Amino acid sequence: MDKLQLARAIAEKVSEADGRVFFVGGCVRDDLLGIENKDIDIEIHGITPKKLKEILETFGEVLSFGKSFGVFSLKGYDIDIAMPRREKPTGKGHRDFAIDVDPFIGFKEAARRRDFTINAMMKDVLSGEIIDPFHGKDDLEQKILRCVDEKTFVEDPLRVLRAAQFASRFHFTIEEKTLNLCSGIDLSTLHKQRVEEELKKALLKADEPSLFFESLLQMKQLSFWFRELEDLIGLKQDPIYHPEGDVFVHTMEVLDRAAAYREKVSDPYNFMLLCLSHDLGKILTTKEIDGRIHAYRHEIEGLPLIRTFIRRFCEEKEPLRYVLNMTPLHMKLFSLAAQHSSIKATNKVYDDACEPKDLIYFSLADKGKGAREEDIAYLFERYDIFMEYMSRDYVSGKDLIEAGLKPDERFSDILAYAHKLRLAGVDKESALKQTLSYAGKH
């Protein structure tokens, strides 16, 4: 059975024991919004943890049973099963809470621990009845993000980032009191993994990811985790090329345009990070010279700053490798298109890029309305040519060894020469002769 069928089957058995099972949290919210949500959370009221465990064991192996947390899971099913509980802070961190499980706490008290009213609704699995003690449905209809309890809301700093990502994903307005509460919360105790989780939701699920950062700015909470973005505010650009305004405005516009290309690129998260961080080098290089604003070599000089920025919230190596590879190339494609450069020149840029097609889509997001149709066609045509060249048979290290060369200290240089011939479209037979001749002269 699927997750929904399992939830209903559990609910039927719990009902026989005089308890009730509810869908809770995001799955209720998204159902009312008409948004698909594959994550299902259920909460069981009115029976003891012991009785619930007995019921769950009739469906399979209970993988985890935290007596003190009231959280269960079943082998083979990605479904969260929990019991009502109270949470009391024991420190300043996101995980610093003491848990008090109480299956008979009542619906309103069970929902009080939730962050926002739109996430505090419960839906009876069997009857479909909506339990809404904090009027989350009204806020959902009015597109308002409002905290459930002003006293408990500030106990979890992650809720600041959650407010920003919900605002960006659903185009909600953060209610004034909630906004003020967010402004006074210390985010320094958050673990980078939790920060990145909320960032990913905004970058990958919102059609206007810029609202995540603009919400944090509105809360005065951009400076700790994303301080380099704050440094872009007020940083002037040449109005001839950037009439939209400062570097922050430009970056946010690039980010929103990039959202349209997420399904076309090799890795949407890496791609969105590139769009977010590509102009950080302007912080270091922007100068006014003879009345014109320039940021010479910002695509190179900014790499250390980008490294610091991404490492602050991202532990994986691949996103950073991708961004550091692509950033130095981010202005080259449309420059080549404007000059209608040679195939050899475009092949070189595409070859330098770890994901050449992604580079085109990034260039489109960066250029915006300034991208001419003929230039866009040129870039994709040249990409097709590059891929066709790369599909041809080429001179390999094995070919050179079979021809009598030894893999010594010169070998990488000789292979690089052979690769240049490949990018130039030289057929393998001719390329091998030229490469051997090159090796003999050097």
Summary of the structure (lengths in Angstrom):
residues: 442
radius of gyration: 27.9
end to end distance: 68.5
largest distance: 89.0
contacts: 1404
relative contact order: 0.06
helix: 55%
strand: 12%
